[in-house]
Amino acid sequence: MLKEISSTLRNKSNLIYIITVIILFIILNISLNLNSFIDSYYDYQVEKYIQEIVEMYGTNYDELENSFRTLQLSNSTITSVEDLKEILKDKKQFKNVRIEKFNYGTISADFVYIELNDWKDCIDIKQYLDSKGIGTYYQAEETFYENYKNVKIFSNIIKYFSIIVVILMLGVICNNIIKNEIKNIKNLVFFGYSRRKIKATIFMKLFSVVCIGFVSGIIISQLILYFSNNILKISIDKNIITDIIMNLIIIIIPIFIITSKTVNKKIYG
């Protein structure tokens, strides 16, 4: 089997496929980390905004920061604090509900605030409460939330589109590699290879080519992200293990399909 894999890697016609796979996995791994990059970028923008407001107007930093993580219950919403806590008790983003009493002459009013763990949580919790008919609004600039939400939706589209494109392209590449190797693969039957061993050989031939591109793509994409972090002065919470697992799943799908197709239709069909 090692001899077969070695001959596949020495085949110059497969070099273009290795380069293509490297490019595909660079794009894929950057897109997989795009959400983290966006989160970090908007965290930086919020922090920058808070610092500017504090310097310009002398606003209390903690109060302003907390306002970004707080939703205010609409005055038109008739929901008790106890009911609100019950509704949100299973939400990991939920931190606390507090009431502030305001007096306007002879009139007093209770303002209900929902405190969350992160400012980005406000988007999900607001949508969740809206779906239950409980009106809320942001305490801080709504622009940050709306821009972040729209960019996040767009980034998710890019991520899933990249995954689909990579899987389809890998299928085409694997199929073309088999076309280049089909004569050698058919010869294995005459050498007495069993169906199972031929299937394993085809799988390893494809995996050896794709794996080079996968490993190279992971390394190069992580270097790009690392230097991007340093240049933009923001930190990205990268989970390299998750990325590798995702990459391996994406690799296995087309390789398994093309291997089964080759054995069933081109060898024993």
Disulfide bonds with the S-S distance in Angstrom:
none
